[in-house]
Amino acid sequence: MEPYDVRVLFLNTRSDFGADVAVHVGIACHLGGEGVDVTFTVNSQSPDAPRMSASLAGASGLEVVRLPLGRPQAGGSLRARLLAALCNAIMIWSFVRLVRLVRAAHVDVLHTTDRPRDALLCTLLGAVTRRPTVVHMHSNYYPSMSRFTLWGFRHASAVVGISRFTTNSVAQAGVKPERLSTIPNAVDAGYFDPARVSPGALRAELAIPANVPLIGLVGRFIPYKGHADLIEALALLPERLDVHVVFVGKLESGPDDYVARLREQAAGLGLRSRIHFAGYRDPRAIYPDLDVLAVPSWEEPFGLVVAEALAMRVPVVAYRSGGIPEIVRNSVDGLLVTPRAVDELAAALTHLIERPALRQTLGAAGRAHVLAAFTPERQAAEVAALYQRIAAKEGHGSHATTLSGHPTGTPGLYE
């Protein structure tokens, strides 16, 4: 591709290195190959700032700028609330510095996530500097969203959905179709490569023999991820199979102690010894020990763990909901069942557990699918083309007069 000179500022105010930040880090690190110069802001008030900076180090055409960019509004003690308010007040000076940076570096496009502080700051920065803005939607539109997020994507030059499902939800908010694009998330199949990870560590830790079937669920401990559905499904599996389930995710207790309720559910069904809570860890290390990844999420905007598992040749059983059917091809690299139909979930899991050869076939097809459709290079190329289009439309970029106005992403997905 002939290089085109577009400069983008990734505006990231996040305090934690979550999945959405990781997606933006991945895009930023691959844009150099598409002729895009990147400046990436890291919130110096974040405990994850060193890790974010390290993940961006060495990328071509990328500069990291660390600024104090606030904290989430804290609850609890008066001291915590005052500290958060002080940190957010400092953002006023950071905003002035960002305005100067955008103008001095001749930034052409501003790119941010749908998180309230990100969307608000990016929209204001775009208005003051008269630069086009891109809001990247990692969640679906809901009328109850923060007013800052709603204001941000309703005033953005372009809104990117991570799946057709997400993009369609934003369209319902009244965003004009020509401002919508769908660019699926990507997985680094070089990192998520089963040839680079030896199996056995997780099973040894949990004392699960290699010949015992193991189903995994990777995700936060929140009800819509479907942990309770999977426990109920496990109770319906033939007892002769002796299937075990491992939940991988940060074991934090919310107001209603969801994890405790899951433990009680497992005990009540006589499954205490076959349900394991492994805590959070790099999922790459656990995939080689899984026979199946279960994703009984009630509604998943994309499902990054689904693509990761496929890259690791692990077949997936999931609800046919949200963005998951855009990743998993039913009976090709996994099985899709009716959402909340626990009996169908149990039947699909039994079908795969009883057929090792089928699991291998689905797993191989899944990795091939990821290599064809969900690579970081493809994602970066589509994002770069989006920058090209909106920079040309709004008169930015040194090649703005020669850029085509052809829409990017996947056309027609918002129709």
C-alpha positions in Angstrom: 0.0 0.0 0.0 1.3 3.4 -0.9 2.1 5.4 2.3 -0.2 8.3 3.2 0.7 10.8 5.8 -2.0 10.7 8.5 -1.2 11.5 12.1 -3.5 10.2 14.8 -3.8 10.8 18.5 -5.1 7.9 20.6 -6.8 9.5 23.6 -6.7 7.0 26.5 -7.6 8.2 30.0 -8.2 4.7 31.4 -7.0 3.7 34.8 -6.9 0.0 34.1 -5.4 -2.0 31.3 -8.7 -3.6 30.2 -9.7 -5.3 27.0 -10.7 -2.1 25.2 -7.4 -0.5 26.0 -5.6 -3.7 24.9 -7.5 -3.5 21.5 -6.3 0.1 21.0 -2.8 -0.8 21.9 -2.8 -3.6 19.3 -4.2 -1.3 16.6 -1.7 1.5 17.5 1.3 -0.9 17.3 0.3 -2.1 13.8 -0.5 1.3 12.2 3.1 2.1 11.4 2.9 -0.5 8.6 0.0 1.4 7.1 1.8 4.8 6.9 0.1 6.3 10.1 2.1 8.2 12.7 0.6 7.5 16.2 0.7 9.4 19.4 -0.7 7.4 22.3 -1.7 9.0 25.6 -1.1 7.0 28.8 -2.7 8.2 32.0 0.2 8.8 34.4 -2.3 8.6 37.3 -3.0 4.9 36.4 -1.4 2.1 38.3 -1.2 0.3 35.0 0.7 3.1 33.3 4.0 1.3 33.2 2.5 -1.8 31.7 0.6 0.3 29.1 3.8 2.1 28.2 5.8 -1.2 28.0 3.2 -2.7 25.6 3.7 0.2 23.2 7.5 0.3 23.3 9.3 -0.4 20.1 6.3 0.0 17.8 7.1 1.8 14.5 6.0 5.4 14.1 4.6 5.5 17.6 5.2 8.0 20.4 3.9 7.6 24.0 2.8 10.7 25.9 2.1 10.4 29.7 -0.3 12.9 31.2 -2.4 13.0 34.3 -5.9 12.2 32.9 -8.1 11.7 35.9 -9.6 8.8 37.8 -13.0 7.2 37.9 -15.3 9.1 40.3 -14.8 7.2 43.5 -17.4 6.1 46.1 -16.7 5.2 49.7 -14.7 7.5 52.0 -14.6 11.2 51.8 -10.9 11.0 51.3 -11.2 8.8 48.2 -13.9 11.1 46.7 -11.7 14.2 47.3 -8.6 12.5 45.8 -10.6 11.6 42.7 -12.0 15.1 42.4 -8.4 16.6 42.7 -7.1 14.2 40.0 -9.9 15.1 37.7 -9.3 18.8 38.2 -5.7 18.4 37.1 -7.1 17.3 33.7 -7.9 20.9 32.9 -4.1 21.6 32.5 -3.7 18.3 30.7 -6.4 19.4 28.3 -4.5 22.6 27.5 -1.4 20.5 26.9 -3.3 18.2 24.6 -4.6 21.1 22.5 -1.0 22.3 22.1 0.1 18.8 21.2 -2.5 18.4 18.5 -1.7 21.6 16.9 2.1 21.4 17.2 2.2 17.8 15.9 -0.3 18.5 13.2 -2.5 15.6 14.3 -5.2 14.9 11.8 -7.5 12.5 13.6 -8.4 11.8 17.3 -9.3 8.2 18.2 -10.8 7.1 21.6 -13.0 4.5 23.3 -16.6 4.7 24.3 -15.8 5.1 28.0 -17.3 8.3 29.4 -14.1 10.2 30.3 -12.5 9.2 27.0 -15.5 10.2 24.9 -16.0 13.5 26.7 -12.4 14.6 26.5 -12.0 13.5 22.9 -15.1 15.3 21.7 -14.1 18.5 23.5 -10.6 18.2 22.1 -12.0 17.7 18.6 -14.3 20.7 18.9 -11.5 23.0 20.2 -8.9 21.9 17.7 -11.4 21.3 14.8 -10.1 17.8 14.3 -12.2 14.8 13.2 -12.9 12.3 16.0 -13.4 8.5 16.0 -15.3 6.9 18.9 -14.6 3.1 19.1 -17.6 1.3 20.5 -16.6 -1.7 22.6 -20.0 -2.1 24.1 -23.5 -1.8 22.7 -25.6 1.4 22.7 -28.1 1.6 25.6 -30.3 4.7 26.3 -29.0 4.4 29.9 -25.4 5.1 28.9 -23.4 7.9 30.4 -24.4 11.2 28.8 -20.8 11.9 28.1 -20.5 8.7 26.0 -23.8 9.5 24.2 -22.6 13.0 23.5 -19.3 11.7 22.3 -20.5 9.2 19.7 -23.4 11.4 18.5 -20.9 14.2 17.7 -18.1 12.0 16.3 -16.9 12.1 12.7 -17.0 8.3 12.7 -18.2 5.6 15.1 -16.6 2.2 14.9 -18.3 -1.0 16.1 -16.4 -4.1 17.0 -19.1 -6.3 15.4 -22.2 -5.8 13.2 -24.2 -6.4 16.4 -22.6 -3.5 18.1 -22.8 -1.2 15.0 -26.4 -1.9 14.6 -27.1 -1.0 18.2 -25.4 2.4 17.6 -27.5 3.0 14.5 -30.6 2.7 16.7 -29.3 5.8 18.5 -29.8 7.9 15.4 -26.2 8.0 14.2 -26.2 8.5 10.4 -25.2 5.4 8.5 -22.4 7.1 6.6 -20.6 7.7 9.9 -20.7 4.0 11.0 -18.2 1.3 10.3 -17.7 -2.2 11.5 -14.1 -3.3 12.1 -13.9 -6.6 14.0 -11.4 -7.0 16.8 -8.2 -8.9 16.1 -6.1 -11.6 17.8 -2.3 -12.0 17.5 -2.2 -15.6 16.3 1.6 -15.4 16.7 1.1 -15.0 20.5 -1.9 -17.2 20.7 -0.2 -20.2 19.0 -0.7 -23.6 20.6 2.8 -24.6 19.3 4.3 -22.0 21.7 2.6 -23.2 24.9 3.0 -26.5 26.6 -0.1 -28.1 28.1 -0.4 -29.4 31.7 0.3 -26.5 34.0 -3.3 -25.7 34.8 -4.3 -29.3 35.2 -1.4 -29.9 37.5 -2.4 -26.9 39.6 -6.0 -28.1 39.9 -5.0 -31.8 40.1 -7.1 -32.8 37.1 -5.6 -35.7 35.1 -5.0 -35.4 31.4 -7.7 -37.9 30.5 -10.4 -36.0 32.4 -12.5 -33.7 30.2 -12.1 -30.0 31.1 -14.4 -27.2 30.0 -13.3 -23.6 30.5 -15.1 -20.3 30.9 -12.8 -17.2 30.7 -14.4 -13.9 31.7 -15.3 -11.4 34.4 -17.5 -12.7 37.2 -20.7 -11.0 36.3 -24.1 -12.7 35.7 -24.4 -12.0 32.0 -21.2 -14.1 31.3 -23.4 -17.2 32.1 -21.4 -18.9 34.8 -24.6 -20.1 36.5 -25.9 -21.4 33.2 -22.7 -23.5 32.7 -23.0 -24.9 36.2 -26.6 -25.9 35.5 -25.5 -27.5 32.2 -22.8 -29.5 33.9 -25.4 -31.1 36.1 -27.1 -32.3 33.0 -24.0 -34.0 31.4 -23.7 -37.8 31.7 -22.1 -38.6 35.0 -19.9 -41.2 33.4 -18.0 -38.5 31.5 -16.7 -37.0 34.8 -16.4 -33.5 33.2 -14.8 -30.7 35.1 -15.2 -26.9 34.7 -12.7 -24.2 35.4 -13.7 -20.5 35.7 -10.9 -18.1 34.9 -11.3 -14.5 36.0 -10.5 -12.1 38.7 -12.1 -13.3 41.9 -13.6 -10.1 43.3 -16.6 -10.0 45.5 -19.3 -7.5 44.4 -22.2 -6.2 46.5 -24.1 -9.5 46.1 -21.0 -11.7 46.2 -21.6 -13.4 42.8 -18.7 -15.8 43.2 -20.1 -17.0 46.6 -23.5 -17.6 45.0 -21.8 -19.7 42.2 -20.0 -21.8 44.8 -23.3 -22.3 46.6 -25.0 -23.3 43.4 -22.3 -25.8 42.6 -22.5 -27.3 46.1 -26.3 -27.6 45.9 -26.0 -29.6 42.7 -23.3 -31.9 44.1 -20.6 -30.4 41.8 -18.3 -28.8 44.3 -15.4 -31.1 43.4 -15.8 -30.5 39.7 -16.1 -26.7 39.6 -12.8 -24.9 39.9 -12.2 -21.2 40.4 -8.7 -20.5 39.0 -8.5 -16.7 39.4 -7.2 -14.4 36.7 -4.2 -15.3 34.6 -3.0 -15.0 31.0 -5.6 -17.0 29.1 -3.0 -18.2 26.6 -1.5 -20.4 29.4 -4.9 -22.2 30.1 -6.2 -22.9 26.6 -3.9 -25.9 25.9 -5.5 -27.7 28.9 -9.1 -27.2 27.8 -11.1 -29.6 25.7 -13.8 -27.0 25.0 -14.3 -23.3 25.7 -17.8 -22.5 26.9 -19.1 -19.0 26.2 -22.7 -18.9 27.5 -22.8 -15.1 27.5 -26.3 -13.7 27.3 -25.1 -10.8 25.1 -21.4 -10.4 24.0 -20.5 -7.3 21.9 -17.7 -9.3 20.2 -16.1 -12.0 22.4 -12.4 -11.7 22.3 -11.8 -14.9 24.2 -13.7 -16.7 21.5 -11.2 -15.6 18.9 -8.3 -16.3 21.2 -9.5 -19.9 21.8 -10.0 -20.5 18.1 -6.5 -19.3 17.5 -5.3 -21.8 20.1 -7.3 -24.6 18.3 -9.8 -24.9 21.1 -13.4 -25.5 19.8 -16.1 -23.2 21.2 -19.6 -23.9 22.4 -21.5 -20.7 22.8 -24.9 -19.0 22.8 -26.0 -17.8 19.4 -26.1 -14.2 20.7 -24.5 -10.8 20.3 -21.4 -10.7 18.1 -20.4 -14.3 18.7 -22.1 -15.7 15.5 -19.8 -13.3 13.6 -16.8 -15.3 14.9 -17.9 -18.8 15.3 -19.2 -20.7 12.3 -21.7 -23.3 13.6 -20.5 -26.9 13.1 -17.3 -25.5 11.4 -15.2 -24.3 14.3 -17.7 -24.6 17.1 -21.3 -25.1 18.1 -23.9 -22.4 18.7 -27.0 -23.0 20.7 -30.1 -21.0 21.6 -29.4 -18.4 24.3 -30.4 -19.4 27.9 -31.3 -22.9 26.6 -29.3 -24.8 29.2 -30.4 -28.2 27.9 -29.1 -27.3 24.4 -25.8 -26.1 26.0 -25.4 -29.4 27.8 -26.2 -31.4 24.7 -23.6 -29.5 22.6 -20.9 -29.9 25.3 -21.7 -33.6 25.6 -21.5 -34.0 21.8 -18.0 -32.5 21.7 -16.6 -34.2 24.8 -17.6 -37.6 23.4 -15.9 -36.9 20.0 -12.1 -36.0 20.4 -11.6 -36.3 16.6 -14.4 -33.7 16.0 -12.8 -31.4 18.5 -9.5 -31.5 16.6 -11.2 -30.8 13.3 -13.1 -27.8 14.7 -10.0 -26.6 16.4 -7.9 -26.6 13.2 -10.7 -24.9 11.3 -10.9 -22.2 14.0 -7.3 -21.3 13.8 -7.4 -21.1 10.0 -10.4 -18.8 10.4 -8.6 -16.5 12.8 -5.6 -16.3 10.5 -7.9 -15.4 7.6 -10.3 -12.9 9.2 -9.1 -11.6 12.5 -5.5 -10.6 12.1 -4.0 -7.4 13.6 -2.7 -6.4 10.2 -6.2 -6.6 8.6 -7.7 -4.6 11.5 -5.0 -1.9 11.3 -5.4 -1.6 7.5 -9.2 -1.0 7.9 -8.6 1.5 10.7 -6.0 3.3 8.6 -8.4 3.5 5.6 -11.0 5.0 7.9 -8.6 7.7 9.0 -7.8 8.3 5.3 -11.4 8.8 4.5 -12.4 11.2 7.3 -9.1 13.2 7.1 -9.8 13.7 3.4 -13.4 14.7 4.0 -12.5 17.2 6.7 -9.4 18.6 5.0 -6.7 17.1 7.1 -3.6 15.1 6.3 -0.9 16.0 3.8 -2.5 13.9 1.1 -6.0 15.0 1.9 -6.7 16.4 -1.6 -5.8 13.0 -3.3 -7.5 10.6 -0.9 -10.6 8.8 -2.1 -13.8 9.1 -0.2 -14.6 5.4 -0.4 -16.2 4.2 2.9 -14.2 1.8 5.1 -15.0 -1.1 7.3 -17.5 -3.6 6.1 -20.2 -1.9 4.0 -23.9 -2.3 4.7 -23.5 -3.7 8.2 -25.7 -1.0 9.7 -28.5 -1.6 7.3 
